[in-house]
Amino acid sequence: MLNTQQEIIDLCKKENKRIYHIVIDEESKVSKTDEVAIRSHLKDVLKIMEKSATAKLNEGTKSKFNMINDFAKISYDYAENGEPMMGEFLMKTVAMAFSTSEVNCSMGKIVASPTAGSSGILPAAMMAAKMKYNFDQETLENGLLTSIAIGQIIAKYATFAGAEGGCQAECGSAAAMAAAALVEMRGGAIEECLNAASIALVNVMGLVCDPIAGLIEYPCLFRNSSGVMNAILSADTAMAGIKSIVPFEEVAQTMGEVGKSLEPNLRETGLGGVAGTKTGNRIREEFLKSEE
């Protein structure tokens, strides 16, 4: 993969390609396969994403410590029967993010995109967009390929691990990937894809990782829902013509540096942040006793 935002833009213009073409070309060389095989795999991935994003919308989920009970179903019901201030579409998108997170917490099958803890964001963004715009299979695949390019740049300059970089590295990366995917699926410009990714990361710079009892439940589900909102906001902002003055690779580099500067208690240890509250400590003690 190329190293900088400008290199990607220049190559796409020179060869009249989209970002997803670059990803296909690179993957073909590395895996010694062709585009047909690559897209066949993407179809399987997208099926899993769609299933996880919708699995819990109409059925409850009970967690061992009652931290995330029925979030997806409650949100979806409210979207259909209440009057959400953000509107029915966005509320259903939130429900989809909760759904995949609940599938993950109940040991179901999900796509770690890029991590299990942030796995609700990209499926919710893509499947909600499919629902709203009736996107076809190829459009979804192109969006997913574009998100992969963003992920590759983040991996080059930073990390996806909450234990290394905080939740900015998990939900922030997922939101950046989803934002670029949405712009691609909507037919936005190459630069807009990269601007959207930059804006999404900037929005959550410094976000800590503080799961109660070390479980990927609370506050992780909330950050998946806010992460998909971040992705949609960033995509719309970029497509409106607003630019991130800092190129994406520099934002990714900064995210990595900020992550290293976070205190260990704020990097997935389950000791600081909301995990370190009185309630968080009580649940942690209950969890440890239950595992004895």
Beta strands, then each sheet from edge to edge (+ up, - down):
end
